[in-house]
Amino acid sequence: MVVGELIQEKELIIIGGGPGGYTAAIRAAQLGLQVTLIEKEELGGVCLNKGCIPSKVYTHAAGELDSFPHLQDLGIDAAKPAINLDKLIDYKNRITDQLKKGVAALCKANKIEVINGEATFLSQDRIGVEAGHDFQTFRFEKAIIAAGGKPVAPEGISGNDRIFISYDIFSLTEVPEQLIVKGGDVIALEMATTFQAFGSSVTVLLEENEDFPFDAAVSKELRRIFKKRKIKLQADCRNVRTASTTNGVTVTFIDKKGEETSVEGSHFYTTGTLSVDVAGLGIDRLGVEMTPDGRVKIDSEMKTNIPSVYAIGDLTPGPALAVKAIKQGKAVAEIAAGGTSEVDLTLLPTIAHTLPPVASAGLSETEAQDFGYKIKTSQFPLASNGYASILGRKDGFVKVIAEEGTDLILGVHMIGAGAIELSGMMATGLEMVARAEDFTFPNYAHPSVNESILEAVEGLIGQAIHMVPK
């Protein structure tokens, strides 16, 4: 390693070029700061290159494949399709390459200096960057850590190349004959419905007391759809372990009766648990405070206990979601530039690109009751929506939860066609402290799936047109 003799002066250094990091870099550049962005692998981070974008390529492909029977109903005659994973991987790579080049172009257009290398804090105002045999030293005025994390296998999960942790499954070139999925988290559920659509026989194992992360009514509907799709569901599993076999994987666990049970599969998948690698960043040298669970402790302005150092994204407390990192990235750039900003994740939408998709914002029925609200609910079935019938996507519903007496909307939950796209409308309404009349007053395009939200809210006040009265 050759140590450079010069210390270069930088105004703002950002470590990590994922969604949070490059968003912070662009926003800071817009505000007139001189920005240096350091990324040890590829711009876009795990989200663009391995996680969010590739996974949605797969869920989109599953949705298109799943629509084939409806195409026949529409009179579109064709041979029954099958998934070609080699071509899907090629498409995934082309999409990620295109988006990555777009990020690079945006950085260049905003005059952001991008350095490829591994950054390490040397002191409270210095960072060293190693790239191969080269080592550069920078003195900074402010630094933002957006280094992210990586998935690791849970305890007891180990074996052969048929066991996949998180995004490793997107390198698979054959459709699993029997796929065992561990976990009820969003990504696990997406992989379960995706590979079932591809032709796999799927079994989902839920840990003891684990359930889907949705309102109870949505979870119940998703269970019904799993049964309809012949996705097996095994709940209350303890001490899940994997072992390699000649042709695949054996998964053993203690069932709800306390008995040891095993299931055989050709392949195994789990989202894994997030590991935040801060040791390599050298922040221990700075004395950066950490939370008990190993995340970087920050205040409401994303500042660490070191005045010149901020942190955002997966390595900070809260959900490990790109939307959180992006929001924090914009806000921290504005704060670093001397302005004011805030991040409120209270109404962060929950979405799942399952078949059918799920989206929700606000409180579930149980949460609303736990907070002491006296509530009323309304549930409008997509089977009663004209456009959902046209799409051949009649599974699912919209559920609205409101406070009795004030009609204040506390939560909106949807499973079915269009849910992901409507999640922004749900969150916007809740952020604006909407009441029922705020949803019912605007005009809704007809025919459209978004009319289902209108009718679900109208159902709260007994005015839904296409719903049988209670």
C-alpha positions, 0 to 999 in steps of 0.5 A, a space after each residue: 500500500 502506497 500512502 499519499 503525501 498530500 492531505 486533500 481538503 473536502 467540504 462534504 464526504 459521503 461514504 456509500 453510494 446507495 439510495 441514501 448516499 447518492 440522494 444525499 450527494 445530489 441534494 447537497 450539490 443542488 444546495 451548493 456544497 462541494 461533494 465527494 462520494 466514496 463507494 467501495 463497490 458499485 453506485 446504487 449500492 445493494 438496493 440497485 445492484 442486488 436487492 430492491 431492483 433485481 427482486 422487483 424484476 422477478 416479481 414483475 416477471 411473475 406477475 406477467 406470467 401469472 396473467 396468462 390465463 386472463 390473456 386467453 380470456 381476452 382472446 389473445 391466443 398463444 402457447 402456454 409460457 414458461 420462465 427462462 431464468 437465463 433470459 430473466 437474469 440477462 434482463 435484470 442485468 441490463 436494467 441494473 446497468 442502465 439505472 447504474 449508468 443513470 446514477 453516474 450521469 446524475 453525479 457527473 451532471 451535479 459535479 459530484 466527485 465519485 471515488 471508488 474505494 474503501 473508506 476508513 475514519 482516521 480521526 474526527 476530521 480525516 478519512 483514508 480511502 484505499 483503492 488497490 495499492 493506492 491510499 488517499 487521505 482527506 480532511 473533511 468539514 462534514 461527513 455522512 455515513 451511508 454505508 448500509 448493511 448486508 444480509 447474513 444467515 440466521 443461526 442454524 441455516 447452512 449447507 450447500 449451493 441450494 440454500 439462498 440468503 437474500 439476493 443470492 437467489 437471483 443468480 439461480 438458473 433453474 426453477 426450484 422443484 420444491 422451494 422452502 421459504 423461511 419467514 413471513 417478512 415482505 421479501 420472503 413472501 414476495 419470493 414465495 409467490 414469485 417462484 410459485 408463479 414460476 412453477 415451484 412447489 412452495 412451502 413457507 415456514 413461520 417462526 413461533 408467534 410470527 405472522 405476516 406484517 400486515 393488518 389482520 384482515 389482509 393477513 387472513 386474505 393472503 393466507 386464503 390466497 396462499 391456499 388457493 395457489 397451493 402454497 403450503 404454510 407451516 406456522 409456529 416453527 422453532 429451532 429451524 435447521 437446514 442440512 444438505 442432502 444428495 438432491 437438495 435440502 432437509 429442513 428440521 424444526 420443532 412444531 407447535 406440538 413440540 415434536 421434531 418435524 422435517 420437510 424436504 425440498 430441492 432449494 431453501 430461501 430466507 431473507 436473512 438478518 441485517 448485519 451492519 459492518 461498522 468495524 471496517 469504517 473505523 468509527 470506533 476510533 471516533 468514539 461514535 455512540 452505538 445503540 444496544 442492537 449495534 446501530 449508529 445512534 443519531 438524533 433527529 437531525 441524523 447527527 452522531 455524537 461527533 458534531 461533524 459526522 452524520 449517519 443515515 440508512 440501514 446502519 441507523 435505527 429503524 426499518 432497513 428500507 430504501 425509502 427511509 434512506 432516501 428520505 434521510 438522504 435529502 434531509 441530512 443534505 439540507 441540514 449539512 448545508 445549514 438549513 433545517 429539515 426533518 424525517 418522520 417515519 410514522 406513516 411510512 407505507 408498508 408494501 409487498 410485491 406479492 401476488 396480489 400486491 399489498 400496501 398499507 399506511 397508518 395503523 392496523 385495526 389492532 394498533 388503533 385499538 391498542 392506542 385507545 381509539 374507538 374505531 369503525 372500519 369499512 372493507 370494500 371488495 375488489 370483486 365489486 370494482 369494475 376495473 378490477 374485473 376488467 383486469 381479471 384481478 378480483 382478489 383482495 379488498 381495501 380496508 379503511 379504519 377511522 375514529 368513531 365520532 370524528 371520521 379521522 382516517 387512522 389507517 388504509 390497507 389494501 391487498 389487490 391490483 394497484 395497491 403499490 401505486 395507491 400507497 402514495 395516495 394512502 400516505 398523503 391522506 394520512 399525512 394531511 390528517 384526512 377525515 372521511 370527507 377529504 377522501 370522498 370529496 375529490 373526483 375519482 377517474 372511472 373506471 379505475 381501481 382507485 375508486 375502491 378507496 373511495 368506496 371503502 371510505 364511503 362505506 364508513 358513512 353508509 354511502 358506498 354505491 357498490 357494496 351491500 349495506 350492513 
